[in-house]
Amino acid sequence: MVIVIITLSYLLSMPFGLFYTYLFPSSGGQLFIGYYGLALLMIGFIFSFLFFTWFIFSAFGGNKKRWLAGFLSLPFIIILVYLDFEHIYFPIIIGLIGWGLGLGVEKGLNMLKK
């Protein structure tokens, strides 16, 4: 599952980064010094990783799915607290959206199994 999460996060990191800079134009490209596209890719990877971690583990995880998702999310939350503490609510909202959608998929799959 982690390979799927990393692959999806990489492939969809640019849209997540562009969405973040659309919402917060003053902080998106200033998090990293250097190439603006690399900054979008890096910040987008963090947000897409958080989203897909909570989504996939909520939808298809086993008994310890919340612990695994929280453990995998912790390093990225620490990075975001260090780099952009003003908008710490945004990754929390992204994680909650992923968790909610994953919970809906899990409920739907359970209904199809019956």
PARONU-770939 format. One record per residue: y, x, z of N, C-alpha, C in turn; chain. Coordinates in steps of 0.2 Angstrom, whole numbers, always signed. Layout:
<atoms>
<atom n_yy="Y" n_xx="X" n_zz="Z" ca_yy="Y" ca_xx="X" ca_zz="Z" c_yy="Y" c_xx="X" c_zz="Z" lodren="A"/>
...
</atoms>
This chain:
<atoms>
<atom n_yy="-6" n_xx="+4" n_zz="+0" ca_yy="+0" ca_xx="+0" ca_zz="+0" c_yy="+6" c_xx="+4" c_zz="+0" lodren="A"/>
<atom n_yy="+6" n_xx="+10" n_zz="+3" ca_yy="+12" ca_xx="+14" ca_zz="+4" c_yy="+14" c_xx="+17" c_zz="-3" lodren="A"/>
<atom n_yy="+9" n_xx="+19" n_zz="-7" ca_yy="+10" ca_xx="+21" ca_zz="-14" c_yy="+14" c_xx="+16" c_zz="-18" lodren="A"/>
<atom n_yy="+12" n_xx="+9" n_zz="-17" ca_yy="+15" ca_xx="+4" ca_zz="-21" c_yy="+22" c_xx="+3" c_zz="-19" lodren="A"/>
<atom n_yy="+23" n_xx="+4" n_zz="-12" ca_yy="+30" ca_xx="+3" ca_zz="-9" c_yy="+34" c_xx="+9" c_zz="-12" lodren="A"/>
<atom n_yy="+32" n_xx="+15" n_zz="-12" ca_yy="+36" ca_xx="+20" ca_zz="-14" c_yy="+37" c_xx="+20" c_zz="-22" lodren="A"/>
<atom n_yy="+33" n_xx="+17" n_zz="-26" ca_yy="+34" ca_xx="+17" ca_zz="-33" c_yy="+39" c_xx="+11" c_zz="-34" lodren="A"/>
<atom n_yy="+38" n_xx="+5" n_zz="-31" ca_yy="+43" ca_xx="+0" ca_zz="-32" c_yy="+50" c_xx="+2" c_zz="-30" lodren="A"/>
<atom n_yy="+50" n_xx="+6" n_zz="-24" ca_yy="+56" ca_xx="+8" ca_zz="-22" c_yy="+60" c_xx="+12" c_zz="-26" lodren="A"/>
<atom n_yy="+56" n_xx="+17" n_zz="-29" ca_yy="+59" ca_xx="+21" ca_zz="-34" c_yy="+62" c_xx="+18" c_zz="-40" lodren="A"/>
<atom n_yy="+57" n_xx="+13" n_zz="-43" ca_yy="+59" ca_xx="+10" ca_zz="-49" c_yy="+65" c_xx="+5" c_zz="-48" lodren="A"/>
<atom n_yy="+66" n_xx="+2" n_zz="-42" ca_yy="+71" ca_xx="-3" ca_zz="-41" c_yy="+77" c_xx="+0" c_zz="-37" lodren="A"/>
<atom n_yy="+77" n_xx="+7" n_zz="-36" ca_yy="+82" ca_xx="+9" ca_zz="-32" c_yy="+89" c_xx="+9" c_zz="-35" lodren="A"/>
<atom n_yy="+90" n_xx="+9" n_zz="-41" ca_yy="+97" ca_xx="+9" ca_zz="-44" c_yy="+100" c_xx="+2" c_zz="-43" lodren="A"/>
<atom n_yy="+96" n_xx="-3" n_zz="-45" ca_yy="+99" ca_xx="-10" ca_zz="-43" c_yy="+101" c_xx="-11" c_zz="-36" lodren="A"/>
<atom n_yy="+97" n_xx="-9" n_zz="-32" ca_yy="+99" ca_xx="-9" ca_zz="-24" c_yy="+105" c_xx="-5" c_zz="-23" lodren="A"/>
<atom n_yy="+105" n_xx="+1" n_zz="-26" ca_yy="+111" ca_xx="+5" ca_zz="-25" c_yy="+117" c_xx="+2" c_zz="-28" lodren="A"/>
<atom n_yy="+117" n_xx="-1" n_zz="-34" ca_yy="+123" ca_xx="-4" ca_zz="-37" c_yy="+125" c_xx="-10" c_zz="-33" lodren="A"/>
<atom n_yy="+120" n_xx="-14" n_zz="-30" ca_yy="+121" ca_xx="-20" ca_zz="-26" c_yy="+125" c_xx="-18" c_zz="-20" lodren="A"/>
<atom n_yy="+123" n_xx="-13" n_zz="-17" ca_yy="+126" ca_xx="-10" ca_zz="-11" c_yy="+133" c_xx="-8" c_zz="-12" lodren="A"/>
<atom n_yy="+134" n_xx="-4" n_zz="-18" ca_yy="+141" ca_xx="-2" ca_zz="-19" c_yy="+146" c_xx="-8" c_zz="-22" lodren="A"/>
<atom n_yy="+142" n_xx="-13" n_zz="-24" ca_yy="+146" ca_xx="-19" ca_zz="-26" c_yy="+149" c_xx="-23" c_zz="-20" lodren="A"/>
<atom n_yy="+145" n_xx="-23" n_zz="-14" ca_yy="+147" ca_xx="-26" ca_zz="-8" c_yy="+151" c_xx="-22" c_zz="-4" lodren="A"/>
<atom n_yy="+150" n_xx="-15" n_zz="-4" ca_yy="+154" ca_xx="-11" ca_zz="+0" c_yy="+156" c_xx="-5" c_zz="-5" lodren="A"/>
<atom n_yy="+162" n_xx="-6" n_zz="-9" ca_yy="+164" ca_xx="-1" ca_zz="-13" c_yy="+166" c_xx="+5" c_zz="-10" lodren="A"/>
<atom n_yy="+169" n_xx="+5" n_zz="-4" ca_yy="+172" ca_xx="+11" ca_zz="-1" c_yy="+167" c_xx="+16" c_zz="+2" lodren="A"/>
<atom n_yy="+160" n_xx="+14" n_zz="+2" ca_yy="+156" ca_xx="+18" ca_zz="+6" c_yy="+150" c_xx="+20" c_zz="+1" lodren="A"/>
<atom n_yy="+148" n_xx="+17" n_zz="-4" ca_yy="+142" ca_xx="+18" ca_zz="-8" c_yy="+142" c_xx="+25" c_zz="-11" lodren="A"/>
<atom n_yy="+147" n_xx="+27" n_zz="-14" ca_yy="+146" ca_xx="+34" ca_zz="-18" c_yy="+149" c_xx="+39" c_zz="-13" lodren="A"/>
<atom n_yy="+152" n_xx="+38" n_zz="-7" ca_yy="+154" ca_xx="+43" ca_zz="-3" c_yy="+149" c_xx="+45" c_zz="+2" lodren="A"/>
<atom n_yy="+143" n_xx="+43" n_zz="+2" ca_yy="+138" ca_xx="+45" ca_zz="+7" c_yy="+136" c_xx="+52" c_zz="+5" lodren="A"/>
<atom n_yy="+136" n_xx="+54" n_zz="-1" ca_yy="+133" ca_xx="+60" ca_zz="-3" c_yy="+138" c_xx="+64" c_zz="-7" lodren="A"/>
<atom n_yy="+139" n_xx="+70" n_zz="-6" ca_yy="+143" ca_xx="+74" ca_zz="-10" c_yy="+140" c_xx="+76" c_zz="-17" lodren="A"/>
<atom n_yy="+143" n_xx="+75" n_zz="-22" ca_yy="+139" ca_xx="+77" ca_zz="-29" c_yy="+139" c_xx="+71" c_zz="-34" lodren="A"/>
<atom n_yy="+134" n_xx="+71" n_zz="-37" ca_yy="+133" ca_xx="+66" ca_zz="-43" c_yy="+133" c_xx="+59" c_zz="-40" lodren="A"/>
<atom n_yy="+137" n_xx="+55" n_zz="-43" ca_yy="+138" ca_xx="+48" ca_zz="-41" c_yy="+131" c_xx="+44" c_zz="-42" lodren="A"/>
<atom n_yy="+128" n_xx="+45" n_zz="-48" ca_yy="+121" ca_xx="+42" ca_zz="-49" c_yy="+116" c_xx="+44" c_zz="-44" lodren="A"/>
<atom n_yy="+116" n_xx="+50" n_zz="-42" ca_yy="+111" ca_xx="+52" ca_zz="-37" c_yy="+113" c_xx="+49" c_zz="-30" lodren="A"/>
<atom n_yy="+119" n_xx="+48" n_zz="-29" ca_yy="+121" ca_xx="+44" ca_zz="-23" c_yy="+118" c_xx="+37" c_zz="-23" lodren="A"/>
<atom n_yy="+119" n_xx="+34" n_zz="-29" ca_yy="+116" ca_xx="+27" ca_zz="-30" c_yy="+109" c_xx="+27" c_zz="-29" lodren="A"/>
<atom n_yy="+106" n_xx="+32" n_zz="-32" ca_yy="+98" ca_xx="+32" ca_zz="-32" c_yy="+96" c_xx="+33" c_zz="-25" lodren="A"/>
<atom n_yy="+99" n_xx="+37" n_zz="-21" ca_yy="+97" ca_xx="+39" ca_zz="-14" c_yy="+98" c_xx="+33" c_zz="-10" lodren="A"/>
<atom n_yy="+104" n_xx="+30" n_zz="-10" ca_yy="+105" ca_xx="+24" ca_zz="-5" c_yy="+101" c_xx="+18" c_zz="-7" lodren="A"/>
<atom n_yy="+100" n_xx="+17" n_zz="-14" ca_yy="+96" ca_xx="+12" ca_zz="-16" c_yy="+89" c_xx="+12" c_zz="-15" lodren="A"/>
<atom n_yy="+86" n_xx="+19" n_zz="-14" ca_yy="+79" ca_xx="+20" ca_zz="-13" c_yy="+78" c_xx="+18" c_zz="-5" lodren="A"/>
<atom n_yy="+83" n_xx="+19" n_zz="-1" ca_yy="+82" ca_xx="+18" ca_zz="+6" c_yy="+82" c_xx="+10" c_zz="+7" lodren="A"/>
<atom n_yy="+86" n_xx="+6" n_zz="+4" ca_yy="+87" ca_xx="-1" ca_zz="+4" c_yy="+81" c_xx="-4" c_zz="+1" lodren="A"/>
<atom n_yy="+79" n_xx="-2" n_zz="-5" ca_yy="+73" ca_xx="-5" ca_zz="-8" c_yy="+66" c_xx="-3" c_zz="-4" lodren="A"/>
<atom n_yy="+66" n_xx="+3" n_zz="-1" ca_yy="+60" ca_xx="+5" ca_zz="+3" c_yy="+60" c_xx="+0" c_zz="+9" lodren="A"/>
<atom n_yy="+65" n_xx="-1" n_zz="+12" ca_yy="+65" ca_xx="-6" ca_zz="+18" c_yy="+63" c_xx="-13" c_zz="+16" lodren="A"/>
<atom n_yy="+66" n_xx="-15" n_zz="+10" ca_yy="+64" ca_xx="-22" ca_zz="+8" c_yy="+57" c_xx="-22" c_zz="+6" lodren="A"/>
<atom n_yy="+54" n_xx="-18" n_zz="+2" ca_yy="+47" ca_xx="-18" ca_zz="+0" c_yy="+42" c_xx="-17" c_zz="+5" lodren="A"/>
<atom n_yy="+44" n_xx="-13" n_zz="+10" ca_yy="+40" ca_xx="-11" ca_zz="+16" c_yy="+39" c_xx="-18" c_zz="+20" lodren="A"/>
<atom n_yy="+44" n_xx="-21" n_zz="+22" ca_yy="+43" ca_xx="-27" ca_zz="+25" c_yy="+40" c_xx="-33" c_zz="+21" lodren="A"/>
<atom n_yy="+42" n_xx="-33" n_zz="+15" ca_yy="+39" ca_xx="-38" ca_zz="+10" c_yy="+31" c_xx="-37" c_zz="+10" lodren="A"/>
<atom n_yy="+29" n_xx="-31" n_zz="+8" ca_yy="+22" ca_xx="-30" ca_zz="+6" c_yy="+18" c_xx="-30" c_zz="+13" lodren="A"/>
<atom n_yy="+20" n_xx="-28" n_zz="+18" ca_yy="+16" ca_xx="-28" ca_zz="+24" c_yy="+16" c_xx="-35" c_zz="+27" lodren="A"/>
<atom n_yy="+21" n_xx="-39" n_zz="+26" ca_yy="+21" ca_xx="-46" ca_zz="+29" c_yy="+16" c_xx="-50" c_zz="+24" lodren="A"/>
<atom n_yy="+16" n_xx="-49" n_zz="+18" ca_yy="+12" ca_xx="-53" ca_zz="+14" c_yy="+5" c_xx="-51" c_zz="+14" lodren="A"/>
<atom n_yy="+4" n_xx="-44" n_zz="+14" ca_yy="-3" ca_xx="-42" ca_zz="+13" c_yy="-6" c_xx="-38" c_zz="+18" lodren="A"/>
<atom n_yy="-2" n_xx="-37" n_zz="+23" ca_yy="-4" ca_xx="-32" ca_zz="+29" c_yy="-10" c_xx="-35" c_zz="+33" lodren="A"/>
<atom n_yy="-13" n_xx="-31" n_zz="+37" ca_yy="-18" ca_xx="-33" ca_zz="+42" c_yy="-15" c_xx="-35" c_zz="+49" lodren="A"/>
<atom n_yy="-19" n_xx="-34" n_zz="+54" ca_yy="-17" ca_xx="-36" ca_zz="+61" c_yy="-11" c_xx="-32" c_zz="+63" lodren="A"/>
<atom n_yy="-10" n_xx="-26" n_zz="+61" ca_yy="-4" ca_xx="-22" ca_zz="+64" c_yy="+1" c_xx="-21" c_zz="+59" lodren="A"/>
<atom n_yy="+2" n_xx="-26" n_zz="+55" ca_yy="+7" ca_xx="-26" ca_zz="+50" c_yy="+14" c_xx="-24" c_zz="+52" lodren="A"/>
<atom n_yy="+16" n_xx="-28" n_zz="+57" ca_yy="+23" ca_xx="-27" ca_zz="+60" c_yy="+24" c_xx="-20" c_zz="+63" lodren="A"/>
<atom n_yy="+19" n_xx="-17" n_zz="+66" ca_yy="+20" ca_xx="-10" ca_zz="+69" c_yy="+20" c_xx="-5" c_zz="+63" lodren="A"/>
<atom n_yy="+16" n_xx="-6" n_zz="+58" ca_yy="+16" ca_xx="-1" ca_zz="+52" c_yy="+23" c_xx="-2" c_zz="+48" lodren="A"/>
<atom n_yy="+25" n_xx="-8" n_zz="+47" ca_yy="+32" ca_xx="-8" ca_zz="+44" c_yy="+37" c_xx="-6" c_zz="+48" lodren="A"/>
<atom n_yy="+37" n_xx="-7" n_zz="+54" ca_yy="+42" ca_xx="-4" ca_zz="+59" c_yy="+42" c_xx="+4" c_zz="+59" lodren="A"/>
<atom n_yy="+36" n_xx="+6" n_zz="+59" ca_yy="+35" ca_xx="+14" ca_zz="+59" c_yy="+38" c_xx="+17" c_zz="+53" lodren="A"/>
<atom n_yy="+36" n_xx="+14" n_zz="+47" ca_yy="+38" ca_xx="+16" ca_zz="+41" c_yy="+46" c_xx="+16" c_zz="+40" lodren="A"/>
<atom n_yy="+49" n_xx="+11" n_zz="+43" ca_yy="+56" ca_xx="+9" ca_zz="+42" c_yy="+60" c_xx="+13" c_zz="+47" lodren="A"/>
<atom n_yy="+58" n_xx="+16" n_zz="+52" ca_yy="+62" ca_xx="+19" ca_zz="+57" c_yy="+65" c_xx="+26" c_zz="+55" lodren="A"/>
<atom n_yy="+62" n_xx="+30" n_zz="+51" ca_yy="+66" ca_xx="+36" ca_zz="+48" c_yy="+72" c_xx="+34" c_zz="+44" lodren="A"/>
<atom n_yy="+71" n_xx="+29" n_zz="+40" ca_yy="+77" ca_xx="+26" ca_zz="+36" c_yy="+82" c_xx="+23" c_zz="+40" lodren="A"/>
<atom n_yy="+80" n_xx="+19" n_zz="+45" ca_yy="+86" ca_xx="+16" ca_zz="+49" c_yy="+90" c_xx="+22" c_zz="+53" lodren="A"/>
<atom n_yy="+86" n_xx="+27" n_zz="+55" ca_yy="+90" ca_xx="+33" ca_zz="+58" c_yy="+94" c_xx="+36" c_zz="+53" lodren="A"/>
<atom n_yy="+92" n_xx="+37" n_zz="+47" ca_yy="+97" ca_xx="+40" ca_zz="+42" c_yy="+103" c_xx="+36" c_zz="+41" lodren="A"/>
<atom n_yy="+102" n_xx="+29" n_zz="+40" ca_yy="+107" ca_xx="+25" ca_zz="+39" c_yy="+112" c_xx="+24" c_zz="+45" lodren="A"/>
<atom n_yy="+109" n_xx="+25" n_zz="+51" ca_yy="+114" ca_xx="+25" ca_zz="+57" c_yy="+118" c_xx="+31" c_zz="+57" lodren="A"/>
<atom n_yy="+115" n_xx="+37" n_zz="+55" ca_yy="+119" ca_xx="+43" ca_zz="+55" c_yy="+124" c_xx="+43" c_zz="+49" lodren="A"/>
<atom n_yy="+123" n_xx="+40" n_zz="+43" ca_yy="+127" ca_xx="+40" ca_zz="+37" c_yy="+132" c_xx="+35" c_zz="+37" lodren="A"/>
<atom n_yy="+130" n_xx="+29" n_zz="+39" ca_yy="+134" ca_xx="+23" ca_zz="+38" c_yy="+133" c_xx="+18" c_zz="+43" lodren="A"/>
<atom n_yy="+136" n_xx="+19" n_zz="+49" ca_yy="+135" ca_xx="+15" ca_zz="+55" c_yy="+139" c_xx="+9" c_zz="+54" lodren="A"/>
<atom n_yy="+144" n_xx="+9" n_zz="+51" ca_yy="+148" ca_xx="+3" ca_zz="+50" c_yy="+145" c_xx="-3" c_zz="+47" lodren="A"/>
<atom n_yy="+140" n_xx="-2" n_zz="+42" ca_yy="+136" ca_xx="-7" ca_zz="+39" c_yy="+129" c_xx="-7" c_zz="+41" lodren="A"/>
<atom n_yy="+127" n_xx="-6" n_zz="+47" ca_yy="+120" ca_xx="-6" ca_zz="+49" c_yy="+117" c_xx="-13" c_zz="+49" lodren="A"/>
<atom n_yy="+121" n_xx="-18" n_zz="+49" ca_yy="+118" ca_xx="-25" ca_zz="+48" c_yy="+115" c_xx="-26" c_zz="+41" lodren="A"/>
<atom n_yy="+117" n_xx="-22" n_zz="+36" ca_yy="+115" ca_xx="-23" ca_zz="+29" c_yy="+107" c_xx="-22" c_zz="+29" lodren="A"/>
<atom n_yy="+105" n_xx="-16" n_zz="+31" ca_yy="+98" ca_xx="-14" ca_zz="+31" c_yy="+94" c_xx="-19" c_zz="+35" lodren="A"/>
<atom n_yy="+97" n_xx="-22" n_zz="+40" ca_yy="+93" ca_xx="-26" ca_zz="+45" c_yy="+92" c_xx="-33" c_zz="+41" lodren="A"/>
<atom n_yy="+97" n_xx="-35" n_zz="+37" ca_yy="+97" ca_xx="-41" ca_zz="+33" c_yy="+92" c_xx="-40" c_zz="+27" lodren="A"/>
<atom n_yy="+92" n_xx="-34" n_zz="+24" ca_yy="+87" ca_xx="-33" ca_zz="+19" c_yy="+80" c_xx="-33" c_zz="+21" lodren="A"/>
<atom n_yy="+79" n_xx="-30" n_zz="+27" ca_yy="+72" ca_xx="-31" ca_zz="+30" c_yy="+70" c_xx="-38" c_zz="+32" lodren="A"/>
<atom n_yy="+75" n_xx="-42" n_zz="+35" ca_yy="+73" ca_xx="-49" ca_zz="+36" c_yy="+72" c_xx="-53" c_zz="+30" lodren="A"/>
<atom n_yy="+75" n_xx="-52" n_zz="+25" ca_yy="+74" ca_xx="-55" ca_zz="+19" c_yy="+67" c_xx="-53" c_zz="+16" lodren="A"/>
<atom n_yy="+65" n_xx="-47" n_zz="+16" ca_yy="+59" ca_xx="-45" ca_zz="+14" c_yy="+53" c_xx="-48" c_zz="+18" lodren="A"/>
<atom n_yy="+55" n_xx="-48" n_zz="+25" ca_yy="+50" ca_xx="-51" ca_zz="+29" c_yy="+49" c_xx="-58" c_zz="+28" lodren="A"/>
<atom n_yy="+54" n_xx="-62" n_zz="+27" ca_yy="+54" ca_xx="-69" ca_zz="+26" c_yy="+50" c_xx="-71" c_zz="+19" lodren="A"/>
<atom n_yy="+52" n_xx="-67" n_zz="+14" ca_yy="+48" ca_xx="-68" ca_zz="+8" c_yy="+41" c_xx="-66" c_zz="+8" lodren="A"/>
<atom n_yy="+40" n_xx="-61" n_zz="+12" ca_yy="+33" ca_xx="-59" ca_zz="+13" c_yy="+29" c_xx="-64" c_zz="+17" lodren="A"/>
<atom n_yy="+32" n_xx="-67" n_zz="+22" ca_yy="+29" ca_xx="-72" ca_zz="+26" c_yy="+28" c_xx="-78" c_zz="+22" lodren="A"/>
<atom n_yy="+32" n_xx="-80" n_zz="+17" ca_yy="+31" ca_xx="-86" ca_zz="+13" c_yy="+25" c_xx="-85" c_zz="+8" lodren="A"/>
<atom n_yy="+25" n_xx="-79" n_zz="+5" ca_yy="+19" ca_xx="-77" ca_zz="+1" c_yy="+13" c_xx="-77" c_zz="+5" lodren="A"/>
<atom n_yy="+13" n_xx="-75" n_zz="+11" ca_yy="+6" ca_xx="-75" ca_zz="+15" c_yy="+4" c_xx="-82" c_zz="+16" lodren="A"/>
<atom n_yy="+9" n_xx="-86" n_zz="+18" ca_yy="+8" ca_xx="-94" ca_zz="+19" c_yy="+5" c_xx="-97" c_zz="+13" lodren="A"/>
<atom n_yy="+8" n_xx="-95" n_zz="+7" ca_yy="+6" ca_xx="-98" ca_zz="+1" c_yy="-1" c_xx="-96" c_zz="-1" lodren="A"/>
<atom n_yy="-3" n_xx="-89" n_zz="+0" ca_yy="-9" ca_xx="-87" ca_zz="-1" c_yy="-15" c_xx="-90" c_zz="+3" lodren="A"/>
<atom n_yy="-13" n_xx="-91" n_zz="+10" ca_yy="-17" ca_xx="-94" ca_zz="+14" c_yy="-19" c_xx="-102" c_zz="+12" lodren="A"/>
<atom n_yy="-14" n_xx="-105" n_zz="+10" ca_yy="-15" ca_xx="-112" ca_zz="+7" c_yy="-19" c_xx="-112" c_zz="+1" lodren="A"/>
<atom n_yy="-19" n_xx="-107" n_zz="-3" ca_yy="-23" ca_xx="-107" ca_zz="-9" c_yy="-30" c_xx="-105" c_zz="-7" lodren="A"/>
<atom n_yy="-31" n_xx="-102" n_zz="-2" ca_yy="-38" ca_xx="-100" ca_zz="+0" c_yy="-42" c_xx="-106" c_zz="+3" lodren="A"/>
<atom n_yy="-38" n_xx="-111" n_zz="+6" ca_yy="-42" ca_xx="-116" ca_zz="+9" c_yy="-44" c_xx="-121" c_zz="+4" lodren="A"/>
</atoms>
